[in-house]
Amino acid sequence: MIRVLANDGMDPNAVEELLRNGIEVNTTHYEGEALAEKVQEYDIMTVRSATKVREPLIDKMAESGRMKLLLRGGVGIDNIDVAYAEEKGIQVKNTPLASAISVAEATLAHMLSFSRNLHLSNHTMRSGQWNKKQYEGTELYGKTIGLVGFGSIAKEVALRAHALGMTVLYTNRSGPKPEFANYAYVGMDELLERSDYVSLHTPSKADHSALIGKAELDKMKDHAVLLNLARGDLVDEEALAEALEQGTIRGACLDVFHKEPLENATLLQDRISLSPHIGGSTKEAQGRIGWELVQHILDFTKEAK
């Protein structure tokens, strides 16, 4: 029998489908030594963002030789040492399309909330304040959004931003995409200089250094807003806090952080719209992620026979 360790949980409907196909599923979350021991008992492990699959854990998987497939429920796979796992004979796959719409909608939600001060008024009204004059906002219509990275999530953001009347710029490593003629491909510096909203959609850098630091923030407009719903280490949080304090940029919208749960108190300020890493947390996305995981597992099962 194929055994699956869904260490960061799995959609209940996906679990039921696997059980119907004679596949055992354990959705208990393990950490540390307990996880290192458990992985030797399973053929497949699925993770989301909580579990980090680094070389020592992969070594434990390889000890028994049983683990053959690592699945990441989500877009990025930078919480897995992919090359090392594959060296040990363990395949690594993800679900790149499942949560794209959810993260894109969360990006737009942050932009709308920040531009109209909803992230503030939702709280101040509860304490009896009526700050009508203080909360004059700005429209997204006619503004420019710059997308750093142009994968599945960024494309969904671009579609929605364009529908709202925004000019869409994008930059990525592979160059312009002729099929997206409604959007303009530019270099990174030009994107930072021209955008009213800069939204990050890339994996972590190989060395986990910041993509956006003081030098990049200094290139942005003083009324620009930085959005990061991708990876926490893409932004130098200290440089961001300083830029906001000095008025280098107007604000930020953050869903991901260097340390989670959030520990950096300098980010708890009115110029930042915050959410607790919920970009892909919708019922629809969880269902799609679960279904894509099921497909990967069933394909593996067929090949293993």
N, C-alpha and C positions, 0 to 999 in steps of 0.2 A: 504493500500500500504506500502511495506517495504521501509524505507528511509535510505540511506547510506550517511554518511559524510566522504568523502575522504579528510581528512584534509591536507595531504601532497601530494595531487594530485593522479592521476591514469592514466594509459595508455589510450589514446582516444579509442582504439579498445575495451578495456575492458568496458569502460563507455558505448559505443554503445551496447555492448552485454547485459549489465544489463538493459539498457533502453528498448531493444527489449523484455526483459522478464518482463516488467512492474514494474521495480524497479527504484525508484527515486534516483539520485546521485547528490550530491553537492560537487564540487571540490574546493570551496573557502577555503583559509587558514585562520583560526582564531587563536588568541592567547589570553592568559590571561582571563579576565572576559567575553569577547565575546565568547570564546570557552566554558567556563564553562556554559554559558547560552544555547549555541547551542546544546551541547551534550544531553540535556534533550529532544530534539525534534526528535532524530534519534534512529533507532533500531540497527544500526551497525556503527562503525567507523573504518576506515583504516588509518594507519599512516606509515611513513617510519622512518627515524632517527631524523627528525627535531622536531616532537612533542613528548614531554615527558608526559606520562600518569601516574601521581603519585596519591597518596591517596586522596588529596583534589579534584582533578578532577574526580576521580572515585566516590567520595561521591556525587558530583553533578549528575553524571550519574544515581546513585542509587535513587536519590530523586524522579525522575519521574517513575522509574521502567521500563522504555521503552528500554534502551540500554541493549542488550543481547549478543553482540559479538564484540570483539576487534580484529582487524586483523593487524598484522605487516608485511608489504611488505618487506621481507628480511630475513636474517638468524637469527640474534639475537633478543631477546625480552627483553633485559635488560633496555630498555627505558620505559618499562611498569611494574608497580608493580603487577605482575601476581597473586601471592597468594591472595593479597587483592582484586583484581578484581573478582577472582573466589569465594571468600568469599561472595561477594555482588551479586553472581549469574550471573556474566558476563564471558562468555567463552573467552579464549585468544588463538589465533592460529597465525602461521606465514607461510612463504613460504621458507622453508629451502634449497630447491634445485635450485630455480629459478636463483639466481645470482652467484652460485658457480663457474661456468666456467669463468664468467667475472672477478671476484675477483682473481681467480687463474692466469688468463692471465695478469692482472695488476701487480700481485706479480712478475711474470717472467719478465714483461716489466721493472719494477723498477730494478731488479737484472741485467738485460742486460744493461740498461742505465747507472747504476752506475759503473758496472765492466769495461765498455768501455768509461767512462767519457762523455757520450752523454749529460747528464744533464748539463754539463758545456760547451762543445763545441758548443751546439746549441745556446748559448747566446754569447759566446766570438767571434764567427765568424761573428755575426751580427754587432759587433763593429770593424770589420776589423782585428781581430787577427787570426793568423795562428799558433796555438800552437801544431804543429805536434809532437815535441819531448816531450813536457810536458804531453801529453795525452796517454802515453803508458798504456794499460789496462791489464786486466787479463781475462782468459777464465773461463767459468762456467764448462767446461768439466773437469772431474777429481776432482772437488771440492765436499765438503760435505755440504748438507743442513740439518738443524735440524728443524723439525716442532713441535712446542709446541701446542698440541691439534691435534686431528686427525679426525675431522668431514668432512663434504662434501667438503668444500673448500680446506682443507689440502690434502685430497685425490686427488683432481684435480691438485694441485700443485705438489704433489709427482709424479703423472703420467708423467707430463711434464718435471719435473726436471730429472727424471730417463731417459727419452728419450734423454735428452741432455748430458747424460753420467755422471750425478752426483750421488754420494752416498747419499741415503736418510735415515736419522734417524728420529724417531718420539717418542714422549712421550705423554701420556694422562692419565686420571684418571682411565679408565677402563682396562688398561693393554694391552698386545700385541694382535694383530689381526692375527691369523694363515693364513687367506686368503691373507695376504699381505706379502708373503715370500720374495719379492724383496727388502723390506725395513726392517731396523733393529730397534726394540724397545729397548730403553735405558731409564735410569733415567734422570731426569732433569739436574743434575750436569754433567753427562757424555755428554749429548747433548750439553751443553754450552761449555764444554772443547774441544770437537771434531769438532764442526761445523765451517765451513767457512762462512756460512750464517745461521742466526737464524731467523725463520719466525714465528710470533705469530698468532694463530688461535683458540683463546678461547674467551668466553664471559668475561665481567668484573667480577672481584671478588665481593663477596657479599658486602664487605665493601668499594668497589671501590679503595682499595689500589693497589699500583703498583705490577705487577708480575715481572717486570724487574727493579731493582734498582741498586745501587752501588755494592752490594754483587754479584749480578748475572753478571753484566758487568765485574767485576774483574775476573770472571772465564772464560771469553771468550778469544779467541785468539786475539793477538794484530792486526791481519789483518782481523778480522771477521767483518761482516756487519749485523746489526740488521734490520729486516723488521717488520713493524707493519701496516697492513691493516685491523686490527680487531677492537679494541676499544682504544680510546685515553688514557684512564686512566690505561692501562696495563703497560705503561712505565713512569718511573720517568723522566720527561723531563730535570730537573735540573741535575740529575745524568748523564743522557745521554750527555748533553752538556759538562759537566766536563770531562767525559770519552773521548770524541772526542778531547777536548782541550789537554788532557794529553797523548793522543795516546794509551789509554787503548784498544780501538777498532778502526778499520779503518774508519767506516762510518755507515750510517743509511739510510733507505728508509721509509718514513712516508706518510701515506694517512689520518691518523686520529690523533686528538690532544685533549689535555685536554679541551681547549676552541676553538670553531669553530664559525666564521672564526679564523684562527690562530692569536694569540696575542703575543706569546712567541718569541721575536726577537732573542734569543740565538740559535734558530733552523734555522735561515736564514743564512746558511753557506754552503761552497762548499762541505763539507764532508757529506751532507745530500741531498738525492734526495726527492723532495717534490711534493705532489699532493693534491688537495683540496677535499678530501673525495669522490673520483670518482671511487673507486674500482668496484662497481656494476653498474656504470653508462654507460651501453651500450644499444643500441636499442633492442638487442636480450633479455637482462636480463629484461628490463622494460616490454617487451611483455610477457615474461614468468611469471614475477611477477603479471602482470595484469590478466593473464589467471588463475593463481592459486588463486588469490583473488576472481575472478568470481566464480570459482568452490566452494570455501568456502561459498560464499554468496548464491549461488543457492541451495547448500545443506541445508543451514540454512532455506531458504525460504520453501523448501519442508517439513522440519521438523516442521516449524511453522504452516503449513496448517492443 
